[in-house]
Amino acid sequence: MMKELVEVIAKALVDNPDEVVVTQTEDGNDLRVELKVASADMGKVIGRQGRIAKAIRSVVKAASSKIDKKVTVEIIE
């Protein structure tokens, strides 16, 4: 569920939605979502002073309260 959420948000932000890759790994009660985008779109996903990245993390954190797991969103270059 978190993987799909991050993927939908990222694809809406970037110019190259085909290059958006989201992977999800689970370790006990921790869930790690990794987002990889084209280098040209990196600024669009991070935003000025990291505002968009912070907003993505906030949305995921709010959604994760239903599944009772700690979710970490990493943006990979």
LUMSELO-947234 format. One record per residue (C-alpha): residue number from 1; residue in one letter; chain; x, y, z. Coordinates in steps of 0.5 Angstrom, whole numbers, padded with zeros to 4 digits. Example, Ala and Ser with C-alpha at 12.3 -4.5 7.8 and 13.67 -1.06 7.14 Angstrom:
# residues 2
<site><pos>1</pos><code>A</code><unit>A</unit><px>0025</px><py>-0009</py><pz>0016</pz></site>
<site><pos>2</pos><code>S</code><unit>A</unit><px>0027</px><py>-0002</py><pz>0014</pz></site>
# end
This chain:
# residues 77
<site><pos>1</pos><code>M</code><unit>A</unit><px>0000</px><py>0000</py><pz>0000</pz></site>
<site><pos>2</pos><code>M</code><unit>A</unit><px>0006</px><py>0005</py><pz>0002</pz></site>
<site><pos>3</pos><code>K</code><unit>A</unit><px>0009</px><py>0003</py><pz>-0005</pz></site>
<site><pos>4</pos><code>E</code><unit>A</unit><px>0003</px><py>0005</py><pz>-0009</pz></site>
<site><pos>5</pos><code>L</code><unit>A</unit><px>0002</px><py>0011</py><pz>-0005</pz></site>
<site><pos>6</pos><code>V</code><unit>A</unit><px>0009</px><py>0014</py><pz>-0006</pz></site>
<site><pos>7</pos><code>E</code><unit>A</unit><px>0009</px><py>0012</py><pz>-0013</pz></site>
<site><pos>8</pos><code>V</code><unit>A</unit><px>0003</px><py>0016</py><pz>-0015</pz></site>
<site><pos>9</pos><code>I</code><unit>A</unit><px>0005</px><py>0022</py><pz>-0012</pz></site>
<site><pos>10</pos><code>A</code><unit>A</unit><px>0012</px><py>0022</py><pz>-0015</pz></site>
<site><pos>11</pos><code>K</code><unit>A</unit><px>0009</px><py>0020</py><pz>-0022</pz></site>
<site><pos>12</pos><code>A</code><unit>A</unit><px>0005</px><py>0026</py><pz>-0021</pz></site>
<site><pos>13</pos><code>L</code><unit>A</unit><px>0011</px><py>0031</py><pz>-0020</pz></site>
<site><pos>14</pos><code>V</code><unit>A</unit><px>0016</px><py>0029</py><pz>-0025</pz></site>
<site><pos>15</pos><code>D</code><unit>A</unit><px>0017</px><py>0030</py><pz>-0032</pz></site>
<site><pos>16</pos><code>N</code><unit>A</unit><px>0019</px><py>0023</py><pz>-0034</pz></site>
<site><pos>17</pos><code>P</code><unit>A</unit><px>0014</px><py>0018</py><pz>-0030</pz></site>
<site><pos>18</pos><code>D</code><unit>A</unit><px>0017</px><py>0012</py><pz>-0033</pz></site>
<site><pos>19</pos><code>E</code><unit>A</unit><px>0023</px><py>0013</py><pz>-0030</pz></site>
<site><pos>20</pos><code>V</code><unit>A</unit><px>0020</px><py>0013</py><pz>-0023</pz></site>
<site><pos>21</pos><code>V</code><unit>A</unit><px>0022</px><py>0006</py><pz>-0019</pz></site>
<site><pos>22</pos><code>V</code><unit>A</unit><px>0019</px><py>0005</py><pz>-0012</pz></site>
<site><pos>23</pos><code>T</code><unit>A</unit><px>0022</px><py>-0001</py><pz>-0008</pz></site>
<site><pos>24</pos><code>Q</code><unit>A</unit><px>0019</px><py>-0003</py><pz>-0001</pz></site>
<site><pos>25</pos><code>T</code><unit>A</unit><px>0023</px><py>-0007</py><pz>0004</pz></site>
<site><pos>26</pos><code>E</code><unit>A</unit><px>0020</px><py>-0010</py><pz>0011</pz></site>
<site><pos>27</pos><code>D</code><unit>A</unit><px>0024</px><py>-0011</py><pz>0017</pz></site>
<site><pos>28</pos><code>G</code><unit>A</unit><px>0020</px><py>-0013</py><pz>0023</pz></site>
<site><pos>29</pos><code>N</code><unit>A</unit><px>0016</px><py>-0007</py><pz>0025</pz></site>
<site><pos>30</pos><code>D</code><unit>A</unit><px>0020</px><py>-0003</py><pz>0020</pz></site>
<site><pos>31</pos><code>L</code><unit>A</unit><px>0018</px><py>-0001</py><pz>0013</pz></site>
<site><pos>32</pos><code>R</code><unit>A</unit><px>0023</px><py>0002</py><pz>0008</pz></site>
<site><pos>33</pos><code>V</code><unit>A</unit><px>0020</px><py>0005</py><pz>0002</pz></site>
<site><pos>34</pos><code>E</code><unit>A</unit><px>0026</px><py>0007</py><pz>-0003</pz></site>
<site><pos>35</pos><code>L</code><unit>A</unit><px>0024</px><py>0012</py><pz>-0009</pz></site>
<site><pos>36</pos><code>K</code><unit>A</unit><px>0029</px><py>0013</py><pz>-0015</pz></site>
<site><pos>37</pos><code>V</code><unit>A</unit><px>0027</px><py>0018</py><pz>-0020</pz></site>
<site><pos>38</pos><code>A</code><unit>A</unit><px>0031</px><py>0021</py><pz>-0026</pz></site>
<site><pos>39</pos><code>S</code><unit>A</unit><px>0037</px><py>0025</py><pz>-0024</pz></site>
<site><pos>40</pos><code>A</code><unit>A</unit><px>0033</px><py>0031</py><pz>-0028</pz></site>
<site><pos>41</pos><code>D</code><unit>A</unit><px>0027</px><py>0030</py><pz>-0024</pz></site>
<site><pos>42</pos><code>M</code><unit>A</unit><px>0031</px><py>0030</py><pz>-0017</pz></site>
<site><pos>43</pos><code>G</code><unit>A</unit><px>0030</px><py>0037</py><pz>-0016</pz></site>
<site><pos>44</pos><code>K</code><unit>A</unit><px>0022</px><py>0036</py><pz>-0017</pz></site>
<site><pos>45</pos><code>V</code><unit>A</unit><px>0022</px><py>0031</py><pz>-0012</pz></site>
<site><pos>46</pos><code>I</code><unit>A</unit><px>0026</px><py>0034</py><pz>-0007</pz></site>
<site><pos>47</pos><code>G</code><unit>A</unit><px>0023</px><py>0041</py><pz>-0007</pz></site>
<site><pos>48</pos><code>R</code><unit>A</unit><px>0026</px><py>0048</py><pz>-0005</pz></site>
<site><pos>49</pos><code>Q</code><unit>A</unit><px>0029</px><py>0046</py><pz>0002</pz></site>
<site><pos>50</pos><code>G</code><unit>A</unit><px>0026</px><py>0039</py><pz>0002</pz></site>
<site><pos>51</pos><code>R</code><unit>A</unit><px>0019</px><py>0042</py><pz>0003</pz></site>
<site><pos>52</pos><code>I</code><unit>A</unit><px>0016</px><py>0037</py><pz>-0002</pz></site>
<site><pos>53</pos><code>A</code><unit>A</unit><px>0020</px><py>0031</py><pz>0000</pz></site>
<site><pos>54</pos><code>K</code><unit>A</unit><px>0018</px><py>0033</py><pz>0007</pz></site>
<site><pos>55</pos><code>A</code><unit>A</unit><px>0011</px><py>0033</py><pz>0005</pz></site>
<site><pos>56</pos><code>I</code><unit>A</unit><px>0011</px><py>0026</py><pz>0002</pz></site>
<site><pos>57</pos><code>R</code><unit>A</unit><px>0014</px><py>0023</py><pz>0008</pz></site>
<site><pos>58</pos><code>S</code><unit>A</unit><px>0008</px><py>0027</py><pz>0012</pz></site>
<site><pos>59</pos><code>V</code><unit>A</unit><px>0003</px><py>0024</py><pz>0008</pz></site>
<site><pos>60</pos><code>V</code><unit>A</unit><px>0006</px><py>0017</py><pz>0008</pz></site>
<site><pos>61</pos><code>K</code><unit>A</unit><px>0007</px><py>0018</py><pz>0016</pz></site>
<site><pos>62</pos><code>A</code><unit>A</unit><px>-0001</px><py>0019</py><pz>0016</pz></site>
<site><pos>63</pos><code>A</code><unit>A</unit><px>-0003</px><py>0013</py><pz>0012</pz></site>
<site><pos>64</pos><code>S</code><unit>A</unit><px>0002</px><py>0009</py><pz>0016</pz></site>
<site><pos>65</pos><code>S</code><unit>A</unit><px>-0002</px><py>0010</py><pz>0022</pz></site>
<site><pos>66</pos><code>K</code><unit>A</unit><px>-0007</px><py>0005</py><pz>0020</pz></site>
<site><pos>67</pos><code>I</code><unit>A</unit><px>-0002</px><py>-0001</py><pz>0019</pz></site>
<site><pos>68</pos><code>D</code><unit>A</unit><px>0002</px><py>0001</py><pz>0025</pz></site>
<site><pos>69</pos><code>K</code><unit>A</unit><px>0009</px><py>0000</py><pz>0023</pz></site>
<site><pos>70</pos><code>K</code><unit>A</unit><px>0014</px><py>0005</py><pz>0022</pz></site>
<site><pos>71</pos><code>V</code><unit>A</unit><px>0015</px><py>0007</py><pz>0015</pz></site>
<site><pos>72</pos><code>T</code><unit>A</unit><px>0021</px><py>0011</py><pz>0012</pz></site>
<site><pos>73</pos><code>V</code><unit>A</unit><px>0022</px><py>0014</py><pz>0006</pz></site>
<site><pos>74</pos><code>E</code><unit>A</unit><px>0029</px><py>0015</py><pz>0002</pz></site>
<site><pos>75</pos><code>I</code><unit>A</unit><px>0030</px><py>0018</py><pz>-0004</pz></site>
<site><pos>76</pos><code>I</code><unit>A</unit><px>0036</px><py>0015</py><pz>-0008</pz></site>
<site><pos>77</pos><code>E</code><unit>A</unit><px>0040</px><py>0019</py><pz>-0013</pz></site>
# end
